[in-house]
Amino acid sequence: MRKSVHSEEYQLVLAKLIAMRKEAGLTQRALAKRLDREYSFVWRIEKGERRLDVVEFYWVCQALEKNAKTVYKELVSAIESMSGRAPSKKTRKRPRS
């Protein structure tokens, strides 16, 4: 199995994070400051040198004032489109009254 940081899917995640940061009008340094981290933390993530875990993903979304669930759903949809699969349309069962 190949490393996910080198995959097209992970590059899509990075592109989304970079776009969100720029949309927020923040530099890498400003985002790092909001995260209370060193500048290199953000730089290495954006360059694909450091993998972002799910908790860090949540923190970054919060620092960018984005809803992590919404961003995640957008990413899943985009990744599924890349792989030629239609997004799953599972329906939730309603509880019986």
DRENTORKOL-3810 file (N, C-alpha, C; in nm, 4 decimals):
REM DRENTORKOL-3810
@n.u->0.0848; n.v->-0.1174; n.w->0.0000; ca.u->0.0000; ca.v->0.0000; ca.w->0.0000; c.u->0.0896; c.v->0.1240; c.w->0.0000
@n.u->0.0556; n.v->0.2194; n.w->-0.0848; ca.u->0.1352; ca.v->0.3425; ca.w->-0.0912; c.u->0.1023; c.v->0.4351; c.w->0.0255
@n.u->0.1916; n.v->0.5261; n.w->0.0523; ca.u->0.1696; ca.v->0.6210; ca.w->0.1620; c.u->0.0648; c.v->0.7227; c.w->0.1191
@n.u->-0.0285; n.v->0.7511; n.w->0.2093; ca.u->-0.1391; ca.v->0.8405; ca.w->0.1750; c.u->-0.0938; c.v->0.9832; c.w->0.1469
@n.u->0.0168; n.v->1.0275; n.w->0.2074; ca.u->0.0605; ca.v->1.1659; ca.w->0.1839; c.u->0.1011; c.v->1.1889; c.w->0.0391
@n.u->0.1281; n.v->1.0827; n.w->-0.0347; ca.u->0.1673; ca.v->1.0956; ca.w->-0.1746; c.u->0.0510; c.v->1.0681; c.w->-0.2694
@n.u->-0.0652; n.v->1.0411; n.w->-0.2159; ca.u->-0.1801; ca.v->1.0070; ca.w->-0.2994; c.u->-0.2487; c.v->1.1317; c.w->-0.3545
@n.u->-0.3208; n.v->1.1131; n.w->-0.4647; ca.u->-0.3993; ca.v->1.2228; ca.w->-0.5221; c.u->-0.5042; c.v->1.2700; c.w->-0.4225
@n.u->-0.5592; n.v->1.1758; n.w->-0.3482; ca.u->-0.6628; ca.v->1.2090; ca.w->-0.2510; c.u->-0.6089; c.v->1.3020; c.w->-0.1422
@n.u->-0.4896; n.v->1.2721; n.w->-0.0927; ca.u->-0.4326; ca.v->1.3567; ca.w->0.0124; c.u->-0.3949; c.v->1.4937; c.w->-0.0439
@n.u->-0.3507; n.v->1.4965; n.w->-0.1690; ca.u->-0.3196; ca.v->1.6250; ca.w->-0.2323; c.u->-0.4456; c.v->1.7109; c.w->-0.2435
@n.u->-0.5598; n.v->1.6462; n.w->-0.2652; ca.u->-0.6875; ca.v->1.7175; ca.w->-0.2675; c.u->-0.7181; c.v->1.7778; c.w->-0.1303
@n.u->-0.6915; n.v->1.7009; n.w->-0.0244; ca.u->-0.7116; ca.v->1.7504; ca.w->0.1126; c.u->-0.6235; c.v->1.8729; c.w->0.1366
@n.u->-0.4976; n.v->1.8632; n.w->0.0980; ca.u->-0.4057; ca.v->1.9759; ca.w->0.1174; c.u->-0.4506; c.v->2.0984; c.w->0.0389
@n.u->-0.4940; n.v->2.0771; n.w->-0.0845; ca.u->-0.5408; ca.v->2.1892; ca.w->-0.1664; c.u->-0.6608; c.v->2.2572; c.w->-0.1012
@n.u->-0.7497; n.v->2.1782; n.w->-0.0432; ca.u->-0.8672; ca.v->2.2340; ca.w->0.0251; c.u->-0.8244; c.v->2.3163; c.w->0.1461
@n.u->-0.7330; n.v->2.2635; n.w->0.2260; ca.u->-0.6864; ca.v->2.3360; ca.w->0.3444; c.u->-0.6167; c.v->2.4668; c.w->0.3064
@n.u->-0.5352; n.v->2.4622; n.w->0.2032; ca.u->-0.4660; ca.v->2.5828; ca.w->0.1572; c.u->-0.5675; c.v->2.6853; c.w->0.1071
@n.u->-0.6651; n.v->2.6392; n.w->0.0297; ca.u->-0.7681; ca.v->2.7300; ca.w->-0.0224; c.u->-0.8477; c.v->2.7933; c.w->0.0914
@n.u->-0.8803; n.v->2.7143; n.w->0.1934; ca.u->-0.9551; ca.v->2.7683; ca.w->0.3075; c.u->-0.8723; c.v->2.8728; c.w->0.3813
@n.u->-0.7427; n.v->2.8457; n.w->0.3974; ca.u->-0.6552; ca.v->2.9416; ca.w->0.4661; c.u->-0.6487; c.v->3.0725; c.w->0.3892
@n.u->-0.6304; n.v->3.0610; n.w->0.2587; ca.u->-0.6217; ca.v->3.1816; ca.w->0.1759; c.u->-0.7546; c.v->3.2558; c.w->0.1731
@n.u->-0.8649; n.v->3.1804; n.w->0.1666; ca.u->-0.9985; ca.v->3.2408; ca.w->0.1693; c.u->-1.0200; c.v->3.3197; c.w->0.2987
@n.u->-0.9624; n.v->3.2691; n.w->0.4070; ca.u->-0.9728; ca.v->3.3375; ca.w->0.5366; c.u->-0.8789; c.v->3.4579; c.w->0.5447
@n.u->-0.7951; n.v->3.4747; n.w->0.4415; ca.u->-0.7027; ca.v->3.5878; ca.w->0.4392; c.u->-0.5859; c.v->3.5718; c.w->0.5343
@n.u->-0.5488; n.v->3.4461; n.w->0.5616; ca.u->-0.4411; ca.v->3.4194; ca.w->0.6567; c.u->-0.3151; c.v->3.3704; c.w->0.5871
@n.u->-0.2017; n.v->3.4098; n.w->0.6397; ca.u->-0.0742; ca.v->3.3531; ca.w->0.5975; c.u->-0.0528; c.v->3.2243; c.w->0.6767
@n.u->0.0477; n.v->3.1488; n.w->0.6369; ca.u->0.0823; ca.v->3.0293; ca.w->0.7144; c.u->0.1202; c.v->3.0682; c.w->0.8567
@n.u->0.1920; n.v->3.1766; n.w->0.8711; ca.u->0.2325; ca.v->3.2224; ca.w->1.0047; c.u->0.1119; c.v->3.2603; c.w->1.0899
@n.u->0.0148; n.v->3.3291; n.w->1.0297; ca.u->-0.1047; ca.v->3.3699; ca.w->1.1043; c.u->-0.1858; c.v->3.2479; c.w->1.1479
@n.u->-0.1971; n.v->3.1485; n.w->1.0603; ca.u->-0.2682; ca.v->3.0261; ca.w->1.0979; c.u->-0.1936; c.v->2.9541; c.w->1.2090
@n.u->-0.0621; n.v->2.9454; n.w->1.1971; ca.u->0.0180; ca.v->2.8814; ca.w->1.3018; c.u->-0.0030; c.v->2.9511; c.w->1.4360
@n.u->-0.0102; n.v->3.0824; n.w->1.4340; ca.u->-0.0321; ca.v->3.1580; ca.w->1.5572; c.u->-0.1682; c.v->3.1240; c.w->1.6175
@n.u->-0.2717; n.v->3.1159; n.w->1.5330; ca.u->-0.4046; ca.v->3.0779; ca.w->1.5820; c.u->-0.4045; c.v->2.9378; c.w->1.6430
@n.u->-0.3210; n.v->2.8515; n.w->1.5885; ca.u->-0.3116; ca.v->2.7138; ca.w->1.6375; c.u->-0.2164; c.v->2.7011; c.w->1.7564
@n.u->-0.1475; n.v->2.8097; n.w->1.7885; ca.u->-0.0454; ca.v->2.8102; ca.w->1.8935; c.u->0.0640; c.v->2.7083; c.w->1.8623
@n.u->0.1055; n.v->2.7089; n.w->1.7353; ca.u->0.2099; ca.v->2.6186; ca.w->1.6876; c.u->0.3156; c.v->2.6998; c.w->1.6145
@n.u->0.4269; n.v->2.6354; n.w->1.5871; ca.u->0.5333; ca.v->2.6979; ca.w->1.5091; c.u->0.4885; c.v->2.7094; c.w->1.3627
@n.u->0.5428; n.v->2.8082; n.w->1.2948; ca.u->0.5154; ca.v->2.8285; ca.w->1.1522; c.u->0.5430; c.v->2.7015; c.w->1.0724
@n.u->0.6494; n.v->2.6310; n.w->1.1082; ca.u->0.6886; ca.v->2.5116; ca.w->1.0328; c.u->0.5821; c.v->2.4022; c.w->1.0386
@n.u->0.5000; n.v->2.4018; n.w->1.1421; ca.u->0.3911; ca.v->2.3037; ca.w->1.1536; c.u->0.2973; c.v->2.3171; c.w->1.0333
@n.u->0.2539; n.v->2.4389; n.w->1.0058; ca.u->0.1626; ca.v->2.4630; ca.w->0.8936; c.u->0.2355; c.v->2.4430; c.w->0.7609
@n.u->0.3561; n.v->2.4958; n.w->0.7499; ca.u->0.4338; ca.v->2.4842; ca.w->0.6265; c.u->0.4539; c.v->2.3384; c.w->0.5883
@n.u->0.4939; n.v->2.2556; n.w->0.6841; ca.u->0.5213; ca.v->2.1139; ca.w->0.6561; c.u->0.3946; c.v->2.0389; c.w->0.6171
@n.u->0.2821; n.v->2.0730; n.w->0.6791; ca.u->0.1550; ca.v->2.0096; ca.w->0.6415; c.u->0.1204; c.v->2.0468; c.w->0.4977
@n.u->0.1249; n.v->2.1755; n.w->0.4672; ca.u->0.0869; ca.v->2.2215; ca.w->0.3339; c.u->0.1798; c.v->2.1700; c.w->0.2243
@n.u->0.3042; n.v->2.1440; n.w->0.2567; ca.u->0.3992; ca.v->2.0901; ca.w->0.1593; c.u->0.3918; c.v->1.9378; c.w->0.1501
@n.u->0.3113; n.v->1.8751; n.w->0.2339; ca.u->0.2979; ca.v->1.7299; ca.w->0.2318; c.u->0.4099; c.v->1.6578; c.w->0.3035
@n.u->0.4888; n.v->1.7300; n.w->0.3819; ca.u->0.5989; ca.v->1.6685; ca.w->0.4561; c.u->0.5540; c.v->1.6145; c.w->0.5909
@n.u->0.4398; n.v->1.6604; n.w->0.6354; ca.u->0.3871; ca.v->1.6162; ca.w->0.7646; c.u->0.2414; c.v->1.5802; c.w->0.7458
@n.u->0.2063; n.v->1.4638; n.w->0.7952; ca.u->0.0694; ca.v->1.4157; ca.w->0.7828; c.u->-0.0185; c.v->1.4798; c.w->0.8896
@n.u->-0.1385; n.v->1.5152; n.w->0.8505; ca.u->-0.2349; ca.v->1.5771; ca.w->0.9399; c.u->-0.3271; c.v->1.4686; c.w->0.9944
@n.u->-0.3362; n.v->1.4567; n.w->1.1271; ca.u->-0.4288; ca.v->1.3573; ca.w->1.1820; c.u->-0.5669; c.v->1.4194; c.w->1.1994
@n.u->-0.6641; n.v->1.3390; n.w->1.2361; ca.u->-0.8031; ca.v->1.3847; ca.w->1.2417; c.u->-0.8241; c.v->1.4943; c.w->1.3459
@n.u->-0.7570; n.v->1.4861; n.w->1.4583; ca.u->-0.7714; ca.v->1.5893; ca.w->1.5618; c.u->-0.7110; c.v->1.7206; c.w->1.5123
@n.u->-0.5948; n.v->1.7126; n.w->1.4492; ca.u->-0.5324; ca.v->1.8330; ca.w->1.3942; c.u->-0.6187; c.v->1.8926; c.w->1.2828
@n.u->-0.6798; n.v->1.8064; n.w->1.2026; ca.u->-0.7725; ca.v->1.8527; ca.w->1.0990; c.u->-0.8850; c.v->1.9338; c.w->1.1627
@n.u->-0.9388; n.v->1.8826; n.w->1.2721; ca.u->-1.0453; ca.v->1.9526; ca.w->1.3448; c.u->-0.9953; c.v->2.0887; c.w->1.3943
@n.u->-0.8764; n.v->2.0908; n.w->1.4541; ca.u->-0.8194; ca.v->2.2160; ca.w->1.5058; c.u->-0.7988; c.v->2.3188; c.w->1.3944
@n.u->-0.7481; n.v->2.2720; n.w->1.2802; ca.u->-0.7256; ca.v->2.3629; ca.w->1.1677; c.u->-0.8587; c.v->2.4210; c.w->1.1204
@n.u->-0.9596; n.v->2.3369; n.w->1.1073; ca.u->-1.0922; ca.v->2.3861; ca.w->1.0670; c.u->-1.1437; c.v->2.4893; c.w->1.1662
@n.u->-1.1277; n.v->2.4617; n.w->1.2945; ca.u->-1.1717; ca.v->2.5574; ca.w->1.3965; c.u->-1.0962; c.v->2.6894; c.w->1.3840
@n.u->-0.9659; n.v->2.6819; n.w->1.3630; ca.u->-0.8840; ca.v->2.8028; ca.w->1.3502; c.u->-0.9238; c.v->2.8842; c.w->1.2273
@n.u->-0.9755; n.v->2.8151; n.w->1.1256; ca.u->-1.0187; ca.v->2.8822; ca.w->1.0033; c.u->-1.1674; c.v->2.9166; c.w->1.0072
@n.u->-1.2289; n.v->2.8917; n.w->1.1221; ca.u->-1.3712; ca.v->2.9193; ca.w->1.1435; c.u->-1.4592; c.v->2.8456; c.w->1.0434
@n.u->-1.4248; n.v->2.7194; n.w->1.0214; ca.u->-1.5007; ca.v->2.6316; ca.w->0.9328; c.u->-1.5541; c.v->2.5147; c.w->1.0135
@n.u->-1.6674; n.v->2.4618; n.w->0.9718; ca.u->-1.7250; ca.v->2.3447; ca.w->1.0363; c.u->-1.6524; c.v->2.2210; c.w->0.9842
@n.u->-1.5847; n.v->2.1500; n.w->1.0722; ca.u->-1.5039; ca.v->2.0346; ca.w->1.0317; c.u->-1.5885; c.v->1.9267; c.w->0.9647
@n.u->-1.7118; n.v->1.9062; n.w->1.0135; ca.u->-1.7993; ca.v->1.8050; ca.w->0.9531; c.u->-1.8323; c.v->1.8400; c.w->0.8084
@n.u->-1.8619; n.v->1.9659; n.w->0.7852; ca.u->-1.8950; ca.v->2.0110; ca.w->0.6501; c.u->-1.7749; c.v->1.9960; c.w->0.5577
@n.u->-1.6592; n.v->2.0371; n.w->0.6040; ca.u->-1.5370; ca.v->2.0262; ca.w->0.5238; c.u->-1.5082; c.v->1.8796; c.w->0.4937
@n.u->-1.5222; n.v->1.7931; n.w->0.5940; ca.u->-1.4970; ca.v->1.6502; ca.w->0.5750; c.u->-1.5915; c.v->1.5925; c.w->0.4694
@n.u->-1.7195; n.v->1.6271; n.w->0.4789; ca.u->-1.8172; ca.v->1.5761; ca.w->0.3817; c.u->-1.7829; c.v->1.6219; c.w->0.2402
@n.u->-1.7406; n.v->1.7469; n.w->0.2265; ca.u->-1.6996; ca.v->1.7982; ca.w->0.0954; c.u->-1.5797; c.v->1.7198; c.w->0.0420
@n.u->-1.4852; n.v->1.6911; n.w->0.1293; ca.u->-1.3664; ca.v->1.6161; ca.w->0.0880; c.u->-1.4016; c.v->1.4738; c.w->0.0472
@n.u->-1.4866; n.v->1.4079; n.w->0.1254; ca.u->-1.5271; ca.v->1.2708; ca.w->0.0921; c.u->-1.5962; c.v->1.2684; c.w->-0.0437
@n.u->-1.6846; n.v->1.3624; n.w->-0.0671; ca.u->-1.7552; ca.v->1.3704; ca.w->-0.1948; c.u->-1.6572; c.v->1.3894; c.w->-0.3105
@n.u->-1.5607; n.v->1.4780; n.w->-0.2926; ca.u->-1.4611; ca.v->1.5037; ca.w->-0.3970; c.u->-1.3732; c.v->1.3812; c.w->-0.4209
@n.u->-1.3349; n.v->1.3129; n.w->-0.3146; ca.u->-1.2512; ca.v->1.1929; ca.w->-0.3279; c.u->-1.3284; c.v->1.0820; c.w->-0.3977
@n.u->-1.4543; n.v->1.0649; n.w->-0.3620; ca.u->-1.5357; ca.v->0.9626; ca.w->-0.4280; c.u->-1.5538; c.v->0.9947; c.w->-0.5760
@n.u->-1.5659; n.v->1.1203; n.w->-0.6096; ca.u->-1.5776; ca.v->1.1611; ca.w->-0.7498; c.u->-1.4487; c.v->1.1305; c.w->-0.8262
@n.u->-1.3351; n.v->1.1505; n.w->-0.7597; ca.u->-1.2056; ca.v->1.1221; ca.w->-0.8224; c.u->-1.1923; c.v->0.9758; c.w->-0.8584
@n.u->-1.2437; n.v->0.8910; n.w->-0.7707; ca.u->-1.2273; ca.v->0.7476; ca.w->-0.7917; c.u->-1.3375; c.v->0.6901; c.w->-0.8799
@n.u->-1.4277; n.v->0.7766; n.w->-0.9280; ca.u->-1.5330; ca.v->0.7295; ca.w->-1.0164; c.u->-1.6519; c.v->0.6684; c.w->-0.9460
@n.u->-1.6501; n.v->0.6730; n.w->-0.8149; ca.u->-1.7629; ca.v->0.6182; ca.w->-0.7395; c.u->-1.8587; c.v->0.7309; c.w->-0.7075
@n.u->-1.9842; n.v->0.7010; n.w->-0.7184; ca.u->-2.0846; ca.v->0.7994; ca.w->-0.6767; c.u->-2.0877; c.v->0.8027; c.w->-0.5251
@n.u->-2.1122; n.v->0.9189; n.w->-0.4680; ca.u->-2.1222; ca.v->0.9262; ca.w->-0.3218; c.u->-2.2303; c.v->0.8334; c.w->-0.2692
@n.u->-2.2022; n.v->0.7731; n.w->-0.1584; ca.u->-2.2971; ca.v->0.6826; ca.w->-0.0946; c.u->-2.4195; c.v->0.7605; c.w->-0.0497
@n.u->-2.5366; n.v->0.7056; n.w->-0.0770; ca.u->-2.6604; ca.v->0.7715; ca.w->-0.0344; c.u->-2.7340; c.v->0.6804; c.w->0.0621
@n.u->-2.6715; n.v->0.6532; n.w->0.1716; ca.u->-2.7337; ca.v->0.5698; ca.w->0.2732; c.u->-2.8455; c.v->0.6485; c.w->0.3388
@n.u->-2.9545; n.v->0.5818; n.w->0.3599; ca.u->-3.0647; ca.v->0.6475; ca.w->0.4289; c.u->-3.0707; c.v->0.5957; c.w->0.5707
@n.u->-3.1009; n.v->0.6871; n.w->0.6591; ca.u->-3.1112; ca.v->0.6488; ca.w->0.7993; c.u->-3.2507; c.v->0.5966; c.w->0.8251
@n.u->-3.2574; n.v->0.4902; n.w->0.8985; ca.u->-3.3873; ca.v->0.4369; ca.w->0.9360; c.u->-3.4460; c.v->0.5237; c.w->1.0451
@n.u->-3.5727; n.v->0.5515; n.w->1.0295; ca.u->-3.6407; ca.v->0.6293; ca.w->1.1321; c.u->-3.6865; c.v->0.5363; c.w->1.2428
@n.u->-3.6758; n.v->0.5827; n.w->1.3661; ca.u->-3.7243; ca.v->0.4990; ca.w->1.4759; c.u->-3.8755; c.v->0.4836; c.w->1.4667
@n.u->-3.9203; n.v->0.3660; n.w->1.5010; ca.u->-4.0648; ca.v->0.3412; ca.w->1.4996; c.u->-4.1303; c.v->0.4116; c.w->1.6159
@n.u->-4.2455; n.v->0.4659; n.w->1.5888; ca.u->-4.3194; ca.v->0.5374; ca.w->1.6942; c.u->-4.4041; c.v->0.4435; c.w->1.7752
END
